[in-house]
Amino acid sequence: MYRILTENKNVDQIKETLRALGLDYTIFFGEGAFHEQEEPSLVIELDNIPRSAATNAAILIREMNQQEAVLLQEIPVISQFI
């Protein structure tokens, strides 16, 4: 599973971009800090995709939000639809 942590802005555009990329996602809203600056945050989880797709999504979101960086985490999990 991949997790992208970014600033909470352009949420509708982010969702549209993820759908256009053919990615299923889950979004959580939270609070965070980057360089000691607090900000509203988004946590975007993506599962069952290759690393290249997660990296591409992270780059597009970073550019869309005009951020210095977004955090991309790779988390080993086993997912199963039941």
N, C-alpha and C positions, 0 to 999 in steps of 0.2 A: 504494500500500500504506500502511496505517496501522499504527503501533506504539504500544502503550500500555505504559508503564513504571510499575510499582507495587510496593508491598511484597509480599513472599511470605507471604501469609496468606489464609485462606478460599479456597484453590485449588479445592476441589471445588465450592464455591458459584459461583465465577467461571466455571468450565467449564459448570456448569448454566445460568447466566445467558446465556452466549454461545450455547449450544445453543438455549435458549428464544427468543433473538432471531433464530435461523436463521442464525447466523454460523459459518463455518468459521474455524478458528484454528490457530496454532502457538504453543506456549508454551516458552520457554527459562527456565532457572533461573540466577540469577547473584547477584552481590553489588554493592551500590551504596551511595551516601551521599546524604542529603538534609539540608540545613542542618548539614553537618559530622557528622551522625550516621550511622554505618554501619548497614546493614540488609540482610537477605537480600531479593533482588529477583525479580520476574517480568517477563519481556518477552513481550508478547502481540502477535503479528502477525496482521493481518486484511487480506485482499486481495479485490479485485473487489467493493467495497461503496461506497456513497456516504459522503461526509464526515459527514452527519447520523447515520448508523448508528454510525460510529466514535465520534463525540462522545457519543452516547447511551450506548454501552457504557462509555466512559471515566467518565462521570458516575455510572453505576450501580456501577462498581467502586470509585470514590472513596468513595461513600457506604457501600458494603458494608464496606470496609476502614477506615472512619472516618478518612480521611486529609485533610490540609489541601489536598493537590493530588496528581494523578497527571500524568504527562507524556504528551501525545498528539503523536506525530510523523507528519507526512505525508511519505512518501518516494516520489518519482517512480520507478516501475519499470514494466516491461512484463512481464506474466506470461502464460504460455501452458501449458496442459495438453498433454502429448504422450503 
